[in-house]
Amino acid sequence: MNGEGRGWTWSWAWSAVAVPLVAMLPLAHGWAGDQSLLNALATGHSTPGTLLAVLVTNLGSPQVVLLLAVLLAAVLWWRGRRRWAVVLLVNVLLVSAANEAVKQVVRRPVAQVQGQTVRTARQAHIREHLTVQSPPLPRTVYAFPSGHAAGSSALLLSVAAFGWRSPRRWWWASGAAALVLLVGWSRVYLGAHYPTDVLAGWCLGTATTAATLLTLRGVARNRD
């Protein structure tokens, strides 16, 4: 491929970063159905649903995402896949910083469920004792985008990209997609976020993953 062809290919590749970021702009203004969908999901709880939501949402907590990224990166480094180890760590750190930056710019208040939320004592116990609590922060907490959705999608998309060359690539991709969707669902189900917060988190995780992969690819090509 000539230089012009490579340029077009490179430009199209970077659209994987630009498109999700642009998609976040209308989401920042919210959606007419945000409140009604939040109310519908967050007020009709069951004990099994609460347990599943709490366990899944823990996968997206900042502490768990960082711990998993460090552990997976250590395994990849030990197995000689050092570039992928760097991708994993850089992507998780990048999405965390970008998420915080967007929160401070948009400053959307934390979601508030409207309507009576009926919880049994067992459901309350599950939420209180099984949820991985985020550390207290010396600042106002904002909702947009969802940090759980952004962090988990960045981590899982990196894992899916790593497994894409495997004969079982569709298992990697399907498993990652299912977990990403479940984490997003859990944030709305537990009343922690509006749907657009979650959608924006997915967009941000997609953008940082694409940016990290493309940057590493560019560095590798220049070295070669």
trRosetta pair geometry for C-beta under 8 A, 3 or more apart (Angstrom, degrees):
i j d omega theta_ij theta_ji phi_ij phi_ji
1 5 4.2 -121 -173 95 99 132
1 6 5.5 126 119 -57 117 80
1 9 7.2 14 165 -11 159 141
2 5 5.1 97 54 10 68 103
2 6 7.1 -130 102 -5 36 90
3 6 5.7 -55 -149 36 33 111
3 7 6.4 38 152 -25 65 104
4 7 5.5 -52 -153 30 33 115
4 8 6.7 31 152 -16 65 101
5 8 5.9 -53 -152 35 34 108
5 9 6.3 33 152 -17 66 107
6 9 5.6 -56 -148 39 33 112
6 10 6.1 34 154 -21 68 107
7 10 5.7 -55 -146 36 29 111
7 11 6.3 30 154 -21 64 106
8 11 5.6 -54 -148 34 32 112
8 12 6.4 29 156 -15 65 105
9 12 5.9 -57 -150 38 30 108
9 13 6.3 34 151 -24 64 106
10 13 5.5 -52 -149 32 32 115
10 14 6.6 27 155 -16 65 104
11 14 6.0 -58 -151 36 31 106
11 15 7.1 45 146 -34 61 95
12 15 5.5 -38 -161 10 40 119
13 16 6.2 -39 179 10 46 112
13 210 7.8 179 165 -175 73 105
13 214 5.7 146 140 -112 117 123
14 17 5.3 -40 -169 29 62 112
14 18 6.3 55 138 -17 78 105
14 210 7.8 132 -135 144 37 115
14 214 6.3 125 -87 -175 70 168
15 18 5.2 -57 -137 45 44 108
15 19 5.4 46 165 -28 78 106
16 19 6.6 -33 -121 29 21 109
16 20 7.5 17 171 -6 48 106
16 206 7.4 -117 172 158 83 96
16 207 7.8 170 135 -115 62 49
16 210 3.9 -162 118 -140 108 150
16 214 7.6 157 62 -44 116 130
17 20 7.1 -73 -166 39 25 99
17 21 6.6 14 153 -12 63 118
17 207 5.0 82 -151 -155 60 77
17 210 4.7 -154 -67 97 73 120
17 211 4.7 83 -111 -66 129 86
17 214 7.1 -86 -38 19 123 145
18 21 5.8 -69 -152 42 32 110
18 22 6.1 28 158 -19 71 109
18 207 7.9 122 -37 -128 14 107
19 22 5.9 -56 -144 37 29 109
19 23 6.3 33 155 -24 63 107
20 23 5.4 -54 -147 34 33 116
20 24 6.9 44 153 -31 62 96
20 202 7.9 -123 -148 118 121 67
20 203 3.9 169 -175 -165 93 77
20 204 7.1 -172 143 -60 119 23
20 206 4.4 173 -85 83 161 116
20 207 4.2 -145 79 -55 123 95
20 210 7.6 150 15 14 129 134
21 24 5.8 -45 -162 16 36 116
21 203 6.9 154 -73 155 28 109
21 204 7.7 74 -96 -101 67 58
21 207 5.0 89 -51 -111 88 153
22 25 6.0 -33 -171 0 46 116
23 26 7.3 -54 -170 35 45 95
23 27 6.8 40 143 -15 69 117
23 203 5.1 -150 82 -122 111 139
24 27 5.3 -69 -152 44 43 117
24 28 6.3 56 152 -39 75 96
24 102 7.4 -61 167 -143 147 143
24 145 7.1 -67 -137 -63 119 127
24 200 4.9 83 -132 -136 93 91
24 203 4.9 -175 -64 101 93 148
24 204 6.7 62 -83 -58 141 83
25 28 6.0 -47 -159 14 29 114
26 29 6.0 -56 -166 31 47 109
27 30 7.7 58 180 -70 43 18
27 31 7.4 -23 -131 -41 61 100
27 144 7.7 173 129 -152 94 121
27 145 7.9 35 119 -96 132 99
27 196 4.5 175 -164 -169 88 103
27 199 5.5 -146 -125 93 142 114
27 200 4.6 178 118 -68 143 100
27 203 7.2 175 15 4 155 147
28 106 5.0 -130 -147 -120 109 125
28 108 7.4 -152 -159 -48 66 123
28 144 6.2 122 -125 154 66 148
28 196 7.9 -165 -61 152 17 125
28 200 7.1 93 -68 -100 64 144
30 34 5.3 -71 -167 -14 94 152
30 108 7.6 146 -64 -128 99 133
30 194 6.9 -20 -130 132 90 161
30 196 5.6 -179 -129 37 42 158
31 34 4.7 127 62 -45 80 92
31 194 7.7 168 37 157 93 120
31 195 6.7 -51 46 76 135 108
31 196 5.0 159 -4 -56 105 124
33 36 5.3 -67 -156 51 65 108
33 37 5.2 59 148 -23 93 108
33 195 7.5 -9 102 36 90 140
34 37 6.4 -72 -153 39 19 103
34 38 6.3 16 158 -17 62 112
34 194 4.2 11 -168 -165 113 123
34 195 5.8 -146 -122 36 67 90
34 196 5.6 -47 -98 0 118 107
35 38 5.7 -57 -146 38 30 112
35 39 6.2 29 157 -19 66 107
35 114 6.4 20 -177 16 110 123
35 194 7.3 -34 -68 -119 47 112
36 39 5.7 -53 -147 36 31 112
36 40 6.3 32 154 -22 64 106
37 40 5.6 -51 -145 34 33 113
37 41 6.3 19 161 -8 66 109
37 188 7.0 -30 131 -171 98 138
37 194 7.9 92 71 -160 103 70
37 195 5.3 4 92 -28 142 131
38 41 6.3 -67 -147 43 26 100
38 42 5.5 -1 169 0 67 124
38 111 5.9 -150 -144 -170 152 130
38 113 6.1 -139 141 -104 103 72
38 188 5.9 -121 -111 -159 68 90
38 191 6.8 90 -179 -124 98 61
38 193 7.9 -141 -110 105 116 37
38 194 5.6 -62 -60 -113 131 63
38 195 7.0 -137 -58 -22 82 81
39 42 6.4 -68 -125 48 20 96
39 43 5.7 3 -180 -9 62 123
39 113 6.0 132 -103 -158 61 76
39 114 5.4 -43 -91 61 122 78
39 115 5.1 89 -154 11 111 133
40 43 7.1 -65 -133 35 12 98
40 44 7.0 -18 176 6 50 119
41 44 7.2 -86 -151 42 19 93
41 185 7.8 -143 -156 -168 145 74
41 188 5.0 39 85 132 154 99
41 189 4.9 -94 161 -98 111 55
42 45 7.6 -5 -174 -53 36 99
42 113 4.6 -120 106 -108 139 132
42 117 6.5 -45 138 -106 85 120
42 188 6.8 -115 -53 158 97 59
42 189 6.3 156 -87 -170 62 26
42 190 6.9 -3 -120 108 95 10
42 191 3.7 98 -146 -74 139 89
43 113 6.5 157 -61 180 89 126
43 115 5.0 -33 -87 103 153 123
43 116 6.7 87 -149 83 119 47
43 117 5.1 -116 -118 -100 69 67
43 118 7.3 61 -176 15 74 74
45 49 5.9 -155 -157 83 64 119
45 50 5.3 49 -174 -61 118 104
45 117 7.4 44 -2 -168 118 90
45 118 7.3 -161 42 79 94 66
45 119 6.1 8 64 -101 142 78
45 123 5.9 101 129 -148 134 152
45 189 7.6 111 -101 175 89 91
46 49 4.2 88 55 10 87 109
46 50 6.8 -153 86 -9 42 85
47 50 5.7 -52 -144 35 30 111
47 51 6.4 30 157 -19 63 105
47 120 6.5 -35 -72 48 103 131
47 122 5.4 5 -120 103 123 124
47 123 5.5 -121 -102 -71 67 88
47 126 7.3 139 -154 -16 74 147
48 51 5.7 -55 -147 37 33 111
48 52 6.3 30 157 -17 67 106
49 52 5.8 -55 -146 39 30 109
49 53 6.1 30 156 -20 65 109
49 189 6.8 -131 163 -175 106 137
50 53 5.7 -56 -144 38 29 111
50 54 6.2 27 159 -18 65 107
50 119 7.7 95 -91 -136 151 102
50 123 4.5 125 -2 -139 174 93
50 126 5.2 113 127 83 114 144
50 127 6.6 -69 -176 -54 117 92
50 190 7.9 102 -136 -97 71 84
51 54 6.0 -57 -147 36 27 108
51 55 6.3 22 158 -14 63 110
51 126 5.4 -96 -87 -149 69 149
51 130 7.5 18 -134 76 67 166
52 55 6.0 -61 -147 40 28 107
52 56 6.0 21 160 -13 66 113
52 186 7.6 -136 121 -97 72 108
53 56 6.0 -61 -143 42 26 106
53 57 5.9 24 161 -20 65 112
53 185 7.5 -112 -115 115 91 85
53 186 4.1 155 -155 -135 74 89
53 189 4.6 -125 -116 95 142 133
53 190 5.4 167 149 -53 130 98
54 57 5.9 -55 -139 37 26 108
54 58 6.6 36 156 -29 60 102
54 126 5.6 -165 -1 152 158 100
54 127 6.2 -147 -88 -100 130 52
54 130 5.0 74 141 99 140 114
54 131 5.3 -96 -150 -77 104 79
54 186 7.5 -179 -50 -162 20 124
54 190 7.2 111 -78 -91 64 132
55 58 5.9 -51 -158 22 29 116
55 59 7.7 36 145 -24 57 95
55 130 7.1 -39 -69 154 68 127
56 59 5.8 -45 -169 16 43 114
56 60 7.7 22 145 -4 65 101
56 179 7.6 -167 -151 -151 97 68
56 182 4.6 -106 -158 143 144 109
56 183 5.7 -149 154 -85 95 54
56 185 7.6 2 110 69 150 94
56 186 4.5 -176 87 -51 111 148
57 60 5.9 -63 -163 41 46 104
57 61 7.1 68 141 -48 70 87
57 131 7.1 -13 87 -130 120 92
57 148 6.1 -15 -160 -160 77 156
57 183 6.3 120 -108 -144 45 68
57 186 3.9 -148 -61 131 92 135
57 187 6.3 135 -119 -68 111 62
57 190 6.1 -9 -56 -9 160 149
57 192 7.6 114 -147 13 144 149
58 61 5.4 -27 -154 -6 45 118
58 64 5.8 98 158 -33 72 160
58 130 7.6 -87 -54 149 136 80
58 131 6.7 -160 -76 -143 96 47
58 132 4.5 104 -135 3 93 113
59 64 6.0 -122 -139 120 26 143
59 65 7.7 79 158 -70 52 76
59 152 5.9 71 120 -115 90 125
59 179 6.6 -91 127 -173 157 111
59 183 5.8 -107 78 -88 105 114
60 64 7.3 37 46 69 11 118
60 65 6.4 20 -155 -56 35 115
60 147 7.7 142 153 112 99 64
60 148 3.2 76 127 -171 125 86
60 149 6.5 17 -158 -58 148 30
60 151 5.8 130 -166 72 73 100
60 152 3.7 -58 -105 -39 91 126
60 183 4.1 112 -43 -158 132 131
60 186 7.7 166 19 66 128 125
60 187 7.5 -58 77 -57 152 111
61 64 4.6 76 62 14 91 105
61 65 6.7 -166 82 -10 41 89
61 132 4.3 -124 8 90 172 124
61 134 6.5 -155 -155 -74 98 79
61 148 6.4 -13 -74 -107 38 98
61 151 8.0 -48 108 79 12 147
62 65 5.8 -57 -141 38 28 111
62 66 6.2 24 162 -15 65 109
62 96 6.7 90 -137 -120 109 116
62 134 6.3 66 24 -122 112 99
62 147 6.1 -22 -62 149 102 127
62 148 7.9 -94 -42 -84 64 59
62 151 6.0 -164 -101 -73 59 168
63 66 6.1 -60 -149 39 26 107
63 67 6.2 25 155 -18 64 110
63 132 6.2 -136 56 165 120 129
63 134 7.6 -178 -15 -115 102 56
63 135 7.7 109 -58 -24 117 96
64 67 5.6 -54 -144 38 31 112
64 68 6.1 30 158 -17 66 107
64 132 6.0 107 -34 73 115 173
65 68 6.0 -57 -146 39 26 108
65 69 6.2 28 154 -21 63 109
65 92 6.1 177 146 -146 102 118
65 151 4.1 -44 -106 156 176 121
65 152 6.1 -115 -94 -74 119 56
65 154 7.9 64 -171 65 132 100
65 155 5.3 -147 -152 -38 93 144
66 69 5.6 -55 -146 36 30 113
66 70 6.3 30 156 -19 65 105
66 92 6.2 150 -101 152 59 135
66 96 7.8 28 -74 -64 105 148
67 70 5.9 -56 -150 35 29 109
67 71 6.3 24 155 -15 65 109
68 71 5.8 -57 -145 40 31 109
68 72 6.0 25 160 -14 67 110
68 155 6.3 59 94 -165 122 146
69 72 6.0 -58 -141 42 26 106
69 73 5.9 27 159 -20 63 112
69 88 5.3 176 -155 154 85 98
69 89 5.8 130 155 -96 112 55
69 91 8.0 -153 -133 70 132 86
69 92 4.2 -52 -95 -20 165 163
69 155 5.8 -110 -73 -115 97 108
70 73 5.8 -56 -143 38 25 111
70 74 6.3 30 155 -23 62 106
70 89 7.1 67 -90 -102 55 102
71 74 5.8 -54 -151 32 29 113
71 75 6.7 27 153 -16 63 104
72 75 5.7 -53 -151 36 35 111
72 76 6.3 33 153 -17 67 106
72 85 7.9 -175 120 -118 68 69
72 88 5.7 -132 98 -171 112 161
72 159 7.2 -69 -162 -91 159 103
73 76 5.6 -54 -145 40 33 111
73 77 6.1 35 155 -22 66 106
73 85 4.1 99 -160 -157 76 82
73 86 7.7 107 -144 -52 115 24
73 88 4.7 -160 -77 79 95 127
73 89 4.9 39 -91 -46 159 103
74 77 5.7 -52 -145 36 29 112
74 78 6.3 29 155 -19 63 108
74 85 7.4 111 -50 -137 18 123
75 78 5.8 -57 -148 37 29 111
75 79 6.3 15 156 -8 65 112
76 79 5.9 -65 -145 45 29 103
76 81 4.2 -77 -170 78 88 105
76 82 7.2 152 131 -87 91 25
76 84 4.9 -116 -169 91 145 103
76 85 4.0 -178 90 -68 115 88
76 88 6.8 137 18 2 151 139
76 162 7.7 -89 -106 -137 134 147
77 80 7.9 61 179 -57 28 14
77 81 7.3 -89 -69 66 25 60
77 82 5.5 58 -122 -105 69 72
77 85 4.3 53 -57 -86 83 168
81 84 4.4 -15 151 36 107 118
81 85 6.3 130 102 -27 74 88
81 162 7.6 74 164 -147 147 116
82 85 5.3 -50 -147 33 39 117
82 86 6.5 40 154 -19 67 101
83 86 5.7 -54 -154 35 33 111
83 87 6.4 38 148 -23 66 103
83 216 6.0 124 -172 -180 102 129
83 220 6.9 21 -122 -76 146 128
84 87 5.2 -44 -144 32 39 117
84 88 6.4 43 156 -23 66 101
84 158 7.8 137 -166 172 83 98
84 162 5.2 82 -150 -110 136 113
85 88 5.9 -53 -152 31 29 112
85 89 6.6 17 157 -8 63 109
86 89 6.2 -63 -147 43 30 103
86 90 5.7 23 162 -14 69 116
86 216 6.8 147 96 -110 115 128
87 90 6.2 -62 -138 43 21 105
87 91 5.8 21 165 -21 62 115
87 158 5.8 168 130 -147 103 114
87 161 7.7 -104 147 87 149 133
87 162 7.8 168 79 -69 137 100
87 212 5.4 120 -150 143 75 117
87 213 6.3 45 -140 -87 127 64
87 216 5.6 -54 -82 -29 97 162
88 91 6.1 -61 -147 35 19 109
88 92 6.6 13 160 -13 59 110
88 155 7.3 49 -156 -135 86 67
88 158 5.0 137 -104 146 67 148
88 159 7.8 59 -109 -64 110 68
88 162 7.9 1 -65 -49 107 135
89 92 6.1 -60 -148 37 29 106
89 93 6.3 21 159 -11 66 111
90 93 6.0 -62 -147 43 29 107
90 94 5.8 29 156 -22 67 112
90 212 5.4 155 102 -136 109 120
90 216 8.0 154 53 -60 149 114
91 94 5.7 -56 -141 38 27 111
91 95 6.2 22 162 -16 64 107
91 154 5.0 -178 151 175 102 107
91 155 7.5 159 105 -81 115 42
91 158 5.2 171 59 -71 159 134
91 208 5.7 129 -154 133 75 101
91 209 5.6 45 -147 -100 133 59
91 212 4.3 -87 -81 -10 90 170
92 95 6.2 -53 -142 37 27 105
92 96 6.4 30 156 -21 60 108
92 151 6.7 51 -146 -150 81 83
92 154 5.9 152 -93 113 52 125
92 155 5.8 42 -90 -78 106 87
92 158 7.8 -70 -45 -2 85 153
93 96 5.7 -57 -151 35 30 114
93 97 6.5 25 155 -14 65 107
94 97 6.0 -59 -150 39 30 106
94 98 6.1 25 156 -15 67 111
94 154 7.7 -172 72 -152 88 148
94 208 4.7 168 109 -159 113 122
94 211 7.3 -140 149 84 155 122
94 212 6.3 -177 28 -69 152 113
95 98 5.6 -55 -139 43 32 110
95 99 5.9 40 158 -27 65 107
95 150 5.2 -179 171 154 113 101
95 151 5.9 159 109 -96 125 52
95 154 4.0 -123 -25 -54 160 160
95 204 6.2 120 -147 136 92 99
95 205 5.6 36 -134 -106 144 63
95 208 4.3 -165 -75 54 85 164
95 209 7.8 13 -62 -44 125 71
96 99 5.8 -52 -145 32 25 113
96 100 6.7 22 156 -15 60 106
96 147 7.5 48 -126 -151 66 104
96 150 7.9 151 -81 112 40 118
96 151 6.4 43 -77 -95 81 104
97 100 6.0 -58 -152 37 30 109
97 101 6.4 31 152 -20 65 108
98 101 5.5 -54 -147 36 33 114
98 102 6.4 31 156 -17 67 105
98 150 7.7 -149 85 -178 99 142
98 204 5.9 178 115 -168 121 115
98 207 7.9 -141 151 88 163 115
98 208 5.9 -164 21 -74 151 126
99 102 6.0 -56 -149 36 29 107
99 103 6.4 33 152 -22 63 106
99 145 6.1 -96 -136 63 86 96
99 147 5.1 108 157 -108 149 77
99 150 4.7 162 -88 83 126 162
99 151 7.3 -45 -29 -49 159 83
99 201 7.3 32 -119 -122 116 81
99 204 6.0 115 -84 136 79 157
100 103 5.6 -51 -148 33 32 116
100 104 6.5 28 156 -16 64 106
100 147 8.0 38 -63 -98 67 117
101 104 6.0 -61 -153 37 30 108
101 105 6.6 24 152 -17 65 108
102 105 5.6 -59 -148 38 35 110
102 106 5.9 15 163 -4 73 111
102 144 7.0 -97 134 126 103 75
102 145 5.9 14 101 2 140 92
102 200 7.6 -170 145 159 149 124
102 204 6.8 -113 -1 -96 157 141
103 106 6.5 -64 -136 47 23 95
103 107 7.2 83 164 -77 55 41
103 108 7.9 -94 -142 33 64 79
103 142 4.2 152 -172 72 95 119
103 143 7.7 152 -130 47 98 20
103 144 6.5 155 -110 78 62 51
103 145 7.3 -104 -67 27 79 50
103 147 7.9 -13 -55 -58 136 100
104 107 6.8 20 -164 -65 26 84
104 142 7.2 174 -71 18 36 145
106 142 6.9 149 82 161 87 142
106 144 4.7 -73 105 89 148 119
107 140 7.8 35 -142 103 94 130
107 142 5.3 -106 -133 -109 38 142
108 142 5.6 103 55 -174 56 98
108 143 4.8 -77 100 56 102 94
108 144 3.8 59 25 1 134 116
108 194 8.0 -87 153 24 140 126
108 197 7.2 -151 91 -88 145 102
109 112 7.5 -6 123 -21 116 105
109 142 7.1 -74 -95 -130 20 68
109 143 6.5 17 110 -2 28 116
110 141 6.1 30 -60 104 120 100
110 142 7.2 -149 -57 -144 68 24
110 143 4.9 142 -110 -61 42 109
110 192 7.7 -59 -166 -167 99 55
111 143 5.7 120 -28 -127 76 154
111 191 6.3 -160 107 174 118 59
111 192 6.3 93 44 138 122 20
111 193 5.3 159 -16 -127 137 15
111 194 5.0 171 -97 -41 117 73
111 197 7.0 -103 -48 -6 116 147
113 117 5.8 52 113 -55 146 125
113 191 4.5 -45 -45 -136 125 123
117 191 7.2 -24 -101 -61 151 153
119 123 4.3 -129 -166 89 92 126
119 124 5.1 110 130 -56 126 86
119 127 7.6 -35 -159 1 150 138
120 123 4.8 99 52 6 75 101
120 124 7.1 -139 95 -2 41 87
121 124 5.7 -55 -148 39 33 112
121 125 6.2 38 151 -24 66 105
122 125 5.5 -52 -147 34 32 114
122 126 6.5 36 152 -22 64 102
123 126 5.6 -49 -150 32 33 113
123 127 6.5 29 154 -15 65 105
124 127 5.9 -56 -148 39 32 109
124 128 6.1 24 157 -16 66 113
125 128 5.9 -62 -142 41 27 107
125 129 5.8 -12 174 12 67 118
126 129 6.9 -75 -130 50 16 85
126 130 5.2 -26 -169 21 60 127
127 130 7.2 -43 -87 47 10 88
127 131 5.7 11 -170 -25 49 126
127 190 7.3 149 -122 -142 112 108
128 131 7.1 -45 -123 22 4 106
134 137 7.6 -21 135 -27 111 104
137 141 6.3 117 54 -77 125 92
143 146 7.2 -11 177 -80 69 64
143 192 8.0 171 -132 153 102 64
143 193 5.7 157 -169 -121 106 77
143 194 6.8 75 143 12 140 91
143 197 5.0 -68 150 -106 95 142
144 194 7.9 -19 -76 48 95 109
144 196 7.2 -9 -114 113 113 93
144 197 5.1 -116 -96 -111 65 82
144 200 5.8 36 -162 60 85 158
145 149 6.7 -98 156 69 102 115
145 150 5.6 100 105 -50 121 121
145 197 5.7 146 -152 -167 48 60
145 198 7.7 129 -171 -86 87 9
145 200 3.5 -139 -105 109 112 106
145 201 4.1 167 154 -65 113 64
145 203 7.4 -139 -109 51 155 93
145 204 5.4 179 49 -5 158 136
146 149 3.8 64 87 14 118 110
146 150 6.3 168 90 -12 61 84
146 184 7.3 130 74 -122 156 71
146 187 5.3 40 -144 -178 147 168
146 192 7.6 90 -127 114 110 105
146 193 4.6 1 -88 -112 116 164
146 197 4.4 94 -43 141 90 95
146 198 4.9 11 7 -91 146 51
146 200 7.1 129 12 68 74 86
146 201 3.8 -60 61 -41 83 144
147 150 5.7 -56 -140 41 32 109
147 151 5.8 26 165 -15 69 112
147 201 6.9 -120 -47 -120 9 123
148 151 6.3 -58 -139 41 23 104
148 152 6.0 13 167 -10 62 114
148 183 5.8 -153 148 171 102 110
148 186 7.8 -92 136 82 148 105
148 187 5.5 170 67 -78 134 124
148 192 7.7 48 10 108 139 145
148 193 7.8 -144 40 -19 112 143
148 201 7.0 7 70 -167 53 162
149 152 6.4 -61 -139 42 22 103
149 153 6.1 17 164 -16 61 115
149 180 7.7 73 -154 -169 71 78
149 183 6.2 162 -99 116 56 106
149 184 4.9 61 -112 -95 111 83
149 187 6.2 -72 -46 -3 101 155
149 193 7.5 -119 -17 86 122 172
149 197 7.3 142 17 128 139 74
149 198 4.6 155 -73 -146 157 64
149 199 7.9 -23 155 -18 159 14
149 200 7.8 97 88 73 136 57
149 201 2.8 100 86 99 109 142
149 202 5.5 -63 164 -46 113 68
149 205 7.0 -128 136 -16 66 131
150 153 6.2 -64 -147 39 22 106
150 154 6.3 21 159 -19 62 109
150 200 7.9 -29 -67 116 104 69
150 201 3.9 -109 -44 -157 73 82
150 202 7.4 -119 -87 -50 51 23
150 204 4.5 -17 -123 81 114 119
150 205 4.7 178 -155 -52 50 93
150 208 7.9 64 -176 15 98 132
151 154 5.9 -56 -147 35 28 110
151 155 6.3 23 158 -14 64 109
151 201 7.9 -42 6 -170 57 113
151 205 7.1 -111 -22 -95 9 116
152 155 5.8 -57 -146 40 31 110
152 156 5.9 17 162 -9 68 114
152 179 6.9 -132 172 135 118 98
152 180 6.0 165 121 -113 103 63
152 183 4.4 28 73 56 168 177
152 205 7.3 -39 71 -107 49 158
153 156 6.0 -61 -135 46 27 102
153 157 5.7 28 165 -20 66 112
153 180 4.9 70 -99 -134 79 118
153 183 7.8 -147 -47 67 74 135
153 201 6.6 141 9 136 129 84
153 202 5.1 147 -78 -125 164 59
153 204 7.9 115 69 74 129 68
153 205 3.0 113 88 101 109 160
153 206 6.5 -46 148 -45 128 67
153 209 7.6 -106 133 -27 81 132
154 157 6.1 -56 -139 38 21 108
154 158 6.5 25 157 -21 58 107
154 204 7.9 -45 -56 115 109 77
154 205 4.0 -125 -48 -145 71 88
154 208 5.4 -13 -114 79 121 119
154 209 5.4 -172 -136 -58 64 96
155 158 5.9 -62 -159 33 27 112
155 159 6.6 23 150 -16 64 107
156 159 5.4 -49 -147 36 38 114
156 160 6.2 40 152 -20 67 103
156 176 4.0 153 166 -154 102 93
156 177 7.9 173 138 -53 130 28
156 179 5.6 -170 -111 81 152 120
156 180 5.3 -150 72 -60 148 97
157 160 5.5 -50 -144 38 34 113
157 161 6.3 39 153 -22 65 103
157 176 6.5 130 -79 166 38 138
157 180 7.6 52 -49 -76 84 141
157 205 6.3 143 4 147 132 101
157 206 6.5 159 -88 -104 167 55
157 209 4.2 -32 103 -113 131 168
158 161 5.7 -52 -148 34 30 112
158 162 6.5 34 151 -21 63 104
158 209 5.8 -141 -61 -129 74 105
158 212 7.5 -21 -98 85 109 140
158 213 8.0 -172 -114 -62 73 103
159 162 5.6 -52 -152 32 32 114
159 163 6.5 16 155 -6 65 110
159 172 6.9 -150 134 -169 82 102
159 176 5.8 175 79 -94 104 123
160 163 6.0 -65 -146 46 31 101
160 164 6.6 57 150 -57 64 90
160 172 5.1 145 -130 141 61 96
160 173 4.9 85 -155 -100 118 56
160 175 7.9 -180 -90 67 95 80
160 176 3.9 -87 -59 11 116 163
160 177 7.6 69 -90 -37 151 74
161 164 5.6 -27 -153 -12 34 121
161 209 7.0 172 -25 176 139 115
161 213 6.1 -110 -170 -95 162 140
162 172 7.7 -139 75 -166 70 146
163 166 4.8 -37 -170 13 71 127
163 168 7.2 -48 175 88 113 82
163 169 6.1 159 131 -121 80 57
163 171 7.8 -88 150 80 139 79
163 172 3.1 -177 101 -112 140 160
163 173 7.6 -152 88 -40 110 63
164 169 4.8 51 -150 -139 42 117
164 172 6.7 -125 -67 82 46 141
164 173 7.1 63 -98 -59 80 105
165 169 7.0 111 6 -83 9 116
166 169 5.3 155 66 -65 73 66
166 172 6.3 106 49 -25 127 135
168 171 4.2 -23 169 28 100 122
168 172 6.4 111 114 -22 82 88
169 172 5.6 -54 -154 35 38 113
169 173 6.1 31 153 -15 71 108
170 173 5.5 -51 -139 42 37 110
170 174 5.8 37 160 -20 68 109
171 174 5.9 -53 -136 40 26 107
171 175 6.0 26 162 -18 62 110
172 175 6.2 -63 -149 38 22 108
172 176 6.3 18 157 -15 62 112
173 176 5.9 -59 -147 39 27 109
173 177 6.1 25 157 -18 65 110
174 177 5.8 -55 -144 38 29 110
174 178 6.2 31 157 -22 64 107
175 178 5.8 -54 -146 34 28 111
175 179 6.5 23 158 -13 63 107
176 179 6.1 -61 -151 39 29 107
176 180 6.3 31 153 -21 66 108
177 180 5.7 -54 -146 36 31 113
177 181 6.3 29 157 -17 65 107
178 181 5.9 -58 -150 38 28 109
178 182 6.3 28 154 -20 64 109
179 182 5.6 -54 -143 37 32 112
179 183 6.4 34 158 -20 66 102
180 183 6.1 -54 -151 33 28 109
180 184 6.6 26 153 -15 62 108
180 202 6.8 92 171 -115 118 103
180 205 7.9 -168 -136 95 121 154
181 184 5.7 -58 -151 38 32 112
181 185 6.2 33 153 -19 67 106
182 185 5.6 -51 -145 37 32 112
182 186 6.3 35 155 -24 64 105
183 186 5.7 -55 -150 32 30 114
183 187 6.9 34 154 -24 62 101
184 187 6.0 -53 -156 25 33 111
184 188 7.2 20 154 -6 64 103
184 198 4.1 105 -154 -173 96 127
184 199 7.9 77 -152 -61 135 45
184 201 7.2 179 -104 71 96 122
184 202 6.6 -4 -83 -54 138 115
185 188 6.2 -66 -158 41 35 102
185 189 5.8 34 152 -22 72 115
186 189 5.4 -56 -136 41 33 114
186 190 5.9 23 166 -11 68 111
187 190 6.3 -58 -141 42 22 102
187 192 4.9 -87 -163 69 71 111
187 193 4.2 3 150 29 113 119
187 197 7.2 -121 135 96 135 114
187 198 5.5 161 69 -85 132 112
188 191 7.6 41 179 -73 34 25
188 192 7.6 -96 -73 49 21 71
188 193 5.9 -70 -75 76 60 79
188 194 7.3 38 -110 -162 94 16
188 195 5.7 26 -95 -77 139 68
188 198 6.3 -60 -42 -27 103 143
193 197 3.8 -124 -170 79 110 138
193 198 5.5 124 115 -48 135 85
194 197 4.8 108 57 -6 72 102
194 198 7.6 -142 97 -1 45 84
195 198 5.7 -58 -157 36 40 111
195 199 6.3 38 150 -19 72 105
196 199 5.3 -47 -139 38 40 114
196 200 6.1 43 158 -20 67 103
197 200 6.0 -59 -153 37 26 110
197 201 6.5 30 149 -22 62 106
198 201 5.5 -52 -151 32 33 115
198 202 6.6 34 151 -18 65 101
199 202 5.7 -52 -153 34 34 111
199 203 6.5 35 149 -20 65 104
200 203 5.4 -50 -148 35 36 114
200 204 6.3 35 154 -19 67 104
201 204 5.8 -54 -146 36 31 109
201 205 6.3 30 156 -17 65 107
202 205 5.8 -55 -146 39 30 111
202 206 6.3 33 155 -20 64 107
203 206 5.8 -58 -151 36 28 112
203 207 6.3 27 154 -20 65 108
204 207 5.7 -55 -146 36 31 111
204 208 6.4 23 160 -12 67 106
205 208 6.2 -56 -142 39 28 103
205 209 6.2 30 158 -20 63 110
206 209 5.9 -60 -149 37 27 111
206 210 6.3 24 157 -16 64 108
207 210 5.9 -58 -148 38 28 108
207 211 6.2 27 155 -18 65 109
208 211 5.5 -53 -142 39 33 113
208 212 6.1 35 158 -21 67 106
209 212 5.9 -56 -146 36 27 109
209 213 6.3 22 158 -14 64 110
210 213 6.0 -59 -145 40 28 108
210 214 6.0 22 160 -15 65 112
211 214 6.0 -60 -142 41 25 107
211 215 6.1 25 160 -19 64 110
212 215 6.0 -57 -145 37 26 109
212 216 6.3 22 158 -15 63 108
213 216 6.0 -58 -148 39 28 108
213 217 6.2 28 154 -20 64 109
214 217 5.5 -54 -145 37 32 113
214 218 6.3 34 155 -21 65 105
215 218 5.7 -53 -149 34 31 112
215 219 6.5 31 153 -18 64 104
216 219 5.7 -52 -147 36 33 112
216 220 6.3 33 154 -19 65 107
217 220 5.7 -55 -147 37 31 111
217 221 6.3 31 154 -20 65 106
218 221 5.8 -54 -146 35 30 110
218 222 6.4 29 156 -18 64 106
219 222 5.9 -57 -150 35 30 110
219 223 6.5 27 153 -18 64 106
220 223 5.8 -57 -151 36 32 110
220 224 6.3 26 154 -16 66 108
221 224 5.7 -58 -146 40 32 108
